[in-house]
Amino acid sequence: DVAMRFLHEDPWERLETLRSLIPNIPFQMLLRGANAVGYTSYPDNVVDKFCEQAVKSGMDIFRVFDSLNYMPNMLLGMEAVGKAGGVIEASICYSGDVSNPDKKKYNLDYYVKLADELVKGGTHILGIKDMAGLLKPQAAKMLIGELRQRHPDIPIHVHTHDTSGAGVASMLAAAEAGADAVDVAVDSMSGLTSQPSMGAVVAGLERTDKDTGFTLGPVNAYSAYWEQARQLYAPFECCSTMKSGNSDIYE
C-alpha cells in the first residue's frame, strides 16, 4: 500500500534494498491468506506467485491470518508460503475475552481448536494476533498457558495493540505463561494503536528468568532518534483525536 500508492515506489526493489543493507535479521510480513496483501480474493496462482517473489526478494516470515479465522483461506496462504520456502506463522485473530465465563462464542475452547488445526496444517510458528488490544493480562495467561501445554514444542508469538493501555501488562503475562516472542514498539512510537513500549517490557523483565538481554541505554538512544523523526510527520498524526488509552474498547 504505502510503497505503491503513496511513495510511487517498486515494493520489490525497496525490499531488496533493505535485505542487502540488513542481511542478518529476519524480515516478517502479513499475508491475508487467500487475499494475499490486498482487500479482495485472488486466484490461487496469484497468491502462490506473490509468495514466491516475496521470498526471492528477501522476505523470511509470513504471518498468515484471516480476519474471521476462516480456515480454508488460511490453509491456502500457509500452503503458498510453504511452497515458496518461507517460514509460516499462522495467526489466530483474537476477539472477546477468554477470562470471562459469560462469553460463550470466543471462549478458550474456540481458540484451542483453531490452534490445533493450524498446527496440524503445518505452521512453523503459532501466532496470536490481537488487533483491537482486547487481550487482558489474565486472558493472556489463560490462553498462552493452555496453548503452551498442548503444543510444548511450537514457538508462540503474541501481537497486540496498546489501545486500552494494558498492553505491557498483557505481554508480561504472555511471557510468563510461555510465549516465546511478543511484539513491542520503540518507546517514542509506542502506545495507543501502536504496540506496547519496548523499554517498559525490557525494564519489566530485567533480573528475571525472562530477561531480554537488552539494556535500557541503547533502547533509549534508539527511541530518541525516532522521537525526532516522528516530529517531521506530525501533520499526519492521528493523535489529534486520540490522546490516551481507551479502556472502553473492552465494552
N, C-alpha and C positions, 0 to 999 in steps of 0.2 A: 504493500500500500504506500508506504512513505517514500521508498526509493523511486517507484514508477510514477505515482500520481502527483506527488508534491515536489520531489527533488529532480524529477525527469532524468533519473539515472538507470543504468542497467543493473538490476539487483544481483545478477550472477557475477558481474565484474566487481561490484562492491564486496561481495562475499569472498571472492578470490583474492582481492587486495588484503582484506582483513586476515585471511588464512595465511598469507605469505608473511604478514607482519607479526602474527600471533600463532606460531606453529605448535605450541606445546600445551594449549588449554582447550578442552573440548568445547565445541560450539553446540548450542541447543536451539531448536526452533519448535513452534507449534504446528501441528498438522490436524486439520479438522476432518480426519477420516476420509470418507468419500467426497468431502467438499474441498479437499486439498487445502489451499490457502485463500480460497475465495468464499463467496457467500451464496453459492448455489451448488447443485450436484453436477459433477463432471463425469464423463465416461471413464471407465476403469483404466484404460490405457493412458489417459492424460495424467491420472494420479501416479501411475507406475513411472511414466517418463519424468514427471516432476521430481519424484524421489531420487530417481537415477541421476538426474542433473544436479540436484542439491548435494548428494554425496560426492559426486565428481568435483564440484566446485568448493567443497570443504566442510560441509555440514556433518556433524557426528551423531548427535542425539535428537530423536524426533519424539516430541511429547504429543502422542496421538490421543485425541479426545473427540467426543460428540456432545453437544450441549444438552441432549436428552439421554445421554448414556445408552444410545441405541447401538446394540452390539454388532449387527451386520455392518453398519457404517465404520465402526472402529476396527473390526477384523479386516476389512478391506484395506484400510490405511496401514494397519500393522503388517499385513502381508506385503504391501508395496514397499515399505521401509526395509523389511527383511530381505526381499529380493534385491534391493539396491545395495545391501551391505551396511545399512545404518543400524544404530542402537535404538531399540524400540522401548519407549517409555509410555506404556498405555496408562491413561489417566482417567480417574473417576471424577466427574463433576459433583461437588458436594452441595447439598441443599438441606434445609430443615435443621434438626437438632437431635443427634442420636442420644444426647444425655437427658432428653425429655421423654418420659414413658408415654405421654399423651400423644406424641407424634407417631402415627401408625404407618404412614406411607414410606417416608425416607428414614427408616429406622436402621439399626445396626445390621440386622439380617439382610436388608436390601443391599447394603454396601459390601458385605461379606460375600454374598452370592456373585455380585459383579466382579469382585476381585478374583474369586475362584475361576470365573470364566476367562478373565484376562490372562491369568497365569497359565491356565490350560491352553489358551490361544497362542502362547509362546512369547509373552512380553519379557524383556530383559530386566526392566525396572518397573515397579508399581508406583504410579503417581496418584496423589490426592490433589485435586485442583479446586480450590475454594475461591472462586472469582468474586463472590459477594462479601467475603470476610465474615462468614457466618459461623466459622468453626471456633466454638468456645473452648477454653483450656480443658475443661472436664470432658467434653465431647472428643477432643483430640486424643486425650489419654485413653478413652474407651476404644475409639476407632483404631488408632495405630496399635494399641496394645493387642487387640483382637487379631488384626491382620498380621502382626509380628508373630503371634503364637501359631497361627495357621500356616504361615509361609515364612519359616525361620531363615531361609537362605536367599530370599529375593530382596534386593535393595528397595527401600521405601523412600520416596521423595515427596515432601509436602510443600505445597504452594498456597499462600494466602494473600489477601489484600488487607490493609490495616484500616478499613473503612470504619469499623466500630471503635478502634483504639486499643483493642485487646490482642493485636497480632503478636507482639513479643511474648506475652504470657502463653499464647496458644502454641507458638513454635518451641518454647522451652518445654512445654508439656509434651509436645510431639516427640521431641528429642529424648526426653525421659522415658517415654513409652516404647522407644525402639526405632524411631525414624533415623535413617542414615544421612539424609540431607534435607535441609529446609531452605527456602528461598528468602533472601533479605535484599534490601537496597541500601546503598551507602547513605549515611545519616542525612545529608543535605538534600537527598532526593527521596527520602522515605516518608512513611506515614500516609494518612488519608487513603486515597485509592491506589497508592503505590504499595510496596511491600514493607514489612516491619523493619525497624532500624538495625543495620548491621552492627553498629557499635554497641547497642543495647544488648543484642543477643550474645556478642562476643564477651562483653563485660559480665553478663548474667551467668555465663558458663565458665568463667575463669576459676582456676583452682578446684574444679570438679572433675569427675571422671569423663565428662563430655567436653573438656577444654578444647577449643577450636584450634589452638596453636597460633592464633593471631594475637598481636598486641595492639593496644589502642592507639599508640603513636602513629604508625603508618595509616591506620584506618581514619584517624582524624585528619591527617595530611591529605589523604585521598578525598575525603569529604570536603575539605576547604577548597580544593581545586574545582569540584563540581558546584560548590556554592557560588563561586564566581561565574562559572559557565552558565548556570541557571538564570542569573540576573539578565543575561543577554536575551533570554526568551520570555522575560516577564510579561510582555504584552499578550502572550498566548496562554498564560496560566489559567487554570480553572478555579484558582483559589479565591477569585472574587465572589464566587457563590458558595464555596465550601471551605471553611476556615478551621474546622476542628473535626475530631472523630464524632461519629454519629451512631450511638448505640441503638437508635430507633430502628436500624436495619434488622435487628433481631425480631421485630414485630411485623 
